[in-house]
Amino acid sequence: MATFLETLQRKKSVQHIGQAERMLIENAVYYVDPPERPAIEQKERDPMELFIRKLIYMDMTKRNFSKILKQIRRLHWEETEVVTILEKVFSKPGKVKYGNIHLLAILMGALYRYHPAFAV
């Protein structure tokens, strides 16, 4: 495979080909043999953060946002870790699906009734 790629690169440099064909060859070589780079490392998240993120970012719909509200209310609000995670999630509405941003606002309004210090 390496010899074929080398031959292809040599032919590209020797022959007079157009810009479009040159780009096609370069893209094909890049696709087959990408440059070396370090892998992207995933953030280590604890199970509670994964659960909260799953509830709000993936599972929340018009039909089940009241169930999600109940599940969020059942969390241990006396733990600072839980409150910090919820603050992170609610302070980044851009990560929520566009159609669910209003549901995030409704959740915040409903949580204000039970945890006014959190909603301020």
N, C-alpha and C positions, 0 to 999 in steps of 0.2 A: 504494500500500500504506500509506503514511504517513497519508493522509487517512482511510482506512478505520479505522486504529487510533485516530486522534484522535476520529472519530465514535463509535467503540465506547466510548472512555473518557468522552466527554461523556454518552452515553446511560446509562452505568453510574452516573454521579454524579447525573443528573436523575431517573431512574426509581427507584421504590421496589422493589428486588429483595431477595431473601433473601441471607443470608450465604454459602450454598453457591454460588449463582449468581454472586455477586460474586467469590468465590475462583476459580471457573472462568474468568471473564473475565480476571482478573488473571494467572492462570497461562498462559492462551492468549497474552496480550499479551507476557508475559515470555518465552515460548517463541519467539514470532515475532521479537521485538525485544529481545534480552538487553541488559543494561547494559554499558557499556564498562568493560573492565578489562584490565590487562596480561596477556599470555600467560604461562603457566607455563613457566619455562625448565628444560630438561633438564640434568642433570649431565653434564659431559664425562667420559667414562670411556675409559681406554685399552683396546686390544684384549685384553690379558691379563686385565684385570678383567672385561671382558664375557665372555670365554671361561670363566673360573672361575665366575662367577655363573650362566652358562647351564648348566654342568655340574651344579652343586649345586641350583639353584633350579628348573630346568625339566626336565633330562634324567634325574635320578636316580630310579630305580625299584628294586623288589626284584630284578628280573632283571638289571639292568646295574650295580649299585653296585660290583661287583668291578672292572669295566672302568673305572669312574670313579675308583676308588682307584688303579688302575695309571696312569691319565692324570695324576692329582694327584701321584703319586710321580715321574713323569717330568719334572715342572716343575723349573726351575732354583732349587733351594732355597737356593743361596748368594746369590741376589739378595734384598736386603731388601724390595724392592717386592713380590715374589711372596709372601713370608712375611707382609707387612703385609696384603695383599689376603686371604690365607687366614685370617688372624686376624679380620679384619672379618667375613668370611662365616661362620666357625664360631662367632663370639661373638653372632650374631643368629639363633638357631634359630626365632624367630617368623616369619621370612620364608620358611622352608621350608614346603612343604605339610605339613599336620598328620599325614598318614599316613606321611610320610618322616622325621619327627624321629628315630625310632629308628635309621634308616639313617645319619643324620648322626652319631649317637653311635657307631655301629659303625665308620664311617669314622675318627672321631677315635681310637677304640681301636686300629684297625689302623695309623694313622699314628704312634701312640705307639711302636710297635715300631721304626720307622725314624728318627723325629725326636722323641726324648723331650723335648727342650727346648721344642718347639712345643706339645706336648699338656699341659704343666704349667700 
